[in-house]
């Protein structure tokens, strides 16, 4: 049973919306090893932040 409420038109997900979502999912598909790259980049940035924080603390103390 389909119910159409004029106040809630934005909730209607027609075939155009579904097609757009499908295209975006295909365009944003990530390779299998993407998580490994994210972990390595995060470790690199964390190491850089730790070095920067240590440098700032050494400057403040000395």
C-alpha positions as CSV (number, residue, x, y, z in Angstrom):
1,X,0.0,0.0,0.0
2,X,1.5,3.3,-1.1
3,X,0.7,6.4,0.9
4,X,1.6,9.8,-0.4
5,X,1.8,12.6,2.1
6,X,2.3,16.0,0.5
7,X,4.1,17.3,3.6
8,X,6.7,14.5,3.4
9,X,7.7,14.6,-0.2
10,X,11.4,14.7,0.7
11,X,11.0,11.2,2.1
12,X,10.0,9.7,-1.2
13,X,12.9,7.8,-2.7
14,X,12.1,7.2,-6.4
15,X,14.1,5.3,-9.0
16,X,16.1,8.4,-9.8
17,X,17.4,8.7,-6.2
18,X,18.3,4.9,-6.2
19,X,20.1,5.2,-9.4
20,X,22.2,8.2,-8.1
21,X,23.1,6.3,-5.0
22,X,24.2,3.3,-7.0
23,X,26.4,5.5,-9.2
24,X,28.0,7.2,-6.1
25,X,28.7,3.8,-4.5
26,X,30.4,2.6,-7.7
27,X,32.4,5.8,-8.0
28,X,33.5,5.7,-4.3
29,X,34.3,2.0,-4.2
30,X,37.6,1.6,-2.3
31,X,40.1,-1.2,-3.0
32,X,40.5,-4.0,-0.5
33,X,43.8,-2.7,0.8
34,X,42.6,0.8,1.5
35,X,42.3,0.1,5.2
36,X,46.0,-0.8,5.4
37,X,46.8,2.6,3.8
38,X,44.6,4.4,6.2
39,X,46.2,2.7,9.2
40,X,49.7,3.6,7.9
41,X,48.8,7.2,7.3
42,X,47.3,7.5,10.7
43,X,50.4,6.1,12.4
44,X,52.5,8.5,10.4
45,X,50.4,11.5,11.4
46,X,50.3,10.3,15.1
47,X,54.1,10.0,15.1
48,X,54.4,13.5,13.6
49,X,52.0,14.9,16.2
50,X,54.0,13.2,19.0
51,X,57.2,14.7,17.8
52,X,55.7,18.1,17.4
53,X,54.2,18.0,20.9
54,X,57.5,16.8,22.4
55,X,59.3,19.7,20.6
56,X,56.8,22.3,22.0
57,X,57.1,20.9,25.5
58,X,60.9,21.0,25.3
59,X,60.7,24.6,24.1
60,X,58.4,25.6,26.9
61,X,60.6,23.9,29.5
62,X,63.9,25.1,28.4
